[in-house]
Structure formats: structure tokens, C-alpha cells
């Protein structure tokens, strides 16, 4: 990749798990009652045709990984498990009381934190409690994130018996020096062990999460990590850019110096070499930072134009309504976003008052809904179109004018009624989306809100 392009386009930018992005939510016009109206509307429109998705945030971790940007609570006290499960099930009951019909669940994803911090018995209690109030869709998809160091065979078997077929293991990097810097010690044999267990039990999609741009990470580290990963043949991979945002995460990302983190051309080379290696091993790029083998459902969804992206990341099965349960979780009714309380004690207090623990959100305008569809198209299919009138917006000519320079740089092609990202441009898809981000352009942040795009 051209060094000049990296220098030119390496600017702070969103990852677009939502549009508008969280810093641009209009919280003043949001209210819990408005949120209830939108999720009931969305439920009525889509429950019988698509079903709904549940994201359940399990925030506890026994130790702090200093690369992590997720909301978590560090503790070794496992007596926190039972009251948290009870709280999540109470929150689910509050939603079920509002639904006009029995929910049909298409997706459940357990994220964290560390979901496998919880015992298999408590996870079984959680999932059975959720399903006791709902029906499963005919083609449901349940997934969870497993820590290689504490995921047991009983965890895997218990969740498999409950219907889980997808598991994602966080690997990051196998270098001991990098692992020490990010406080995430996990030897290769731990990852191999849980991967083989998952295959033996019958999981149909096993994913490994890798990260490039970590402190002290070298090109040799990335090559070694990908070679080791390939020996285990996971069905899909996430190859994320490390988001160095210590101004947001505080001391959690200050376990090393800024100069220890690869930047610009050095960081981009880690990605380019890693991507080439993955391609050589038979992995296809799908969306931003994600790769899958040809027989994986994620790749099939990408080829069919059905790949979707939300606060859970990329998914092969779209639902209009996603309910987030647990502390800090974000829900999406398509018409509005709502985020739960971030502090555990406040989350518990709201539930004790029989209130949905939502503390902020955003109701999308008509313009937001159009821009959201364009950004989703770009992030999921590397193309978008305004052939139909419902995808045209007044600022489109100006957006295309701003994209002209990227076209000259070979990053995209602008056609009469559509835009296609080139192979060269896939690395800059966040920059391309930023041209459509009207809220970002109308109110340039005065301080750095986002990680660098490269």
C-alpha cells in the first residue's frame, strides 16, 4: 500500500457499529417512553418475520487486559454471578411485559467482559430463563465469547446443549512480550485445547479474534500468530486494529508508553502482510477486519448480500430489533438506540424500582435512517446505491464531490447511481463512510473522540 495514502487518510474516525455514532446521539430529544414506543413498533413489524436478537453483556473479568475497550468489572469474587443473572432476567421480564406478543428469538450473543467467568450452571440458568419467556426461531443462531484460559469443556458442552453453535476465542497475539504488555497471558496450547474441544463437541463456526497494532508487536509476531492460528483452522477470523484511546479508557491503556505502539506505515504493514497471509490460507475478506472460509455462514451471507452489522459486530442473520440486556448494553430498534446504565450499582437500583435501566439514547431522524443504510451497505458490502428514491438525500451531491479525491486515489468508483469500494480502498472504508457522516461533518469534534482509521 502506498505510504502517502496512509499518511493522507490516517485520521481519527468511527468504526460505525451504529449511525449516528454514540458521541453524536441527540440525548436531549430521547426519553425512556420514546424508546418503548420505538421497540414496540419494531417488534410489531418484525417479530413474526425475522424474530429478535438479544445481546447479553456479562461484564466480569478476573484480570484487566490493557488493550480492551469494553465495559468490564474486575473481580475474583464469583459470588457476584448469581445476583447479576437474577438482574438480567428481571430486565428481560420487564421487556416481555411490554411486548404485545411472545418474542421469537433468532439470535443470542453473550459478550463481555468474560462470559466464561460465569459457571456453566449459571449460564444455563440464564439461557433457560430467557427461553422460558420466548420461542426460538426456526433458524436461530446462538453465540458466545470464550476466554481460552477459563473456558472449560463443560462450558462448551453446556452451551452446545442449549443451542449454541458459534464461539469466538480471543487470541490477540502469541508473543510473550506483547502478552505481558497487554496483561493477557494465554499460551497457544490453551487456545488449541478449547478449539479442538469445540470441534469435537460439534460447534459449526469457531472464530479467533486477532489484533494488530498492539504495543511491541512486530511483523514477525503477526506472521507467527497467523501461522499458529492457521494450524487450528478456525472457520472465521476477526483481525482488528488496536484502538489506542487512553484518553477514554484511562489507566487501563497506560500500561505501556505511546511510543511502544506501532503507528502509521509500520502498523499498516502489519495489516497488509497479515491480510495477504490470511488470503493465502483461504480466508476471504468480508466487511471491515473480518475474514472467513468459503463454507462459513458469514462468507455465504456476504456473497448473498445479506451480511449485517450492529453493536454485536458482523452477523449473518439480520433482525430489525436487537435488545441489549445487562449493564452498559446498547439496544437497537432500528428507529432508536438506547444504552443501559454503565455502573453496576445504578443498574441494580433501577431494576429494583421496576424500571428499564436505560439512561441515554437517540431517536433517528428520516435523514439518519437514510445515511444509516448507506453506511451499513458500505461496511457490509463495500458498495452502496441511490437508485431508489428512498436512498437519495439532499447532501448527496456534496458527499460525492468530497469523495472525488478518493476516486482519483483509486479507493472507489463513482457510477451514475452507485458507489463501489475497490480492493485498494477496502482498507479505507471507515474514511469513505465518514464522507456520508453528516452529523460528524456538521459538528467537527474539538477533541479526539475516535481511534485512528489506519
Order of alpha helices (4+ residues) and beta strands (2+ residues): alpha-alpha-beta-beta-beta-alpha-beta-alpha-beta-alpha-beta-alpha-alpha-beta-alpha-beta-alpha-alpha-beta-beta-alpha-beta-beta-beta-beta-beta-alpha-beta-alpha-beta-alpha-beta-beta-alpha-alpha
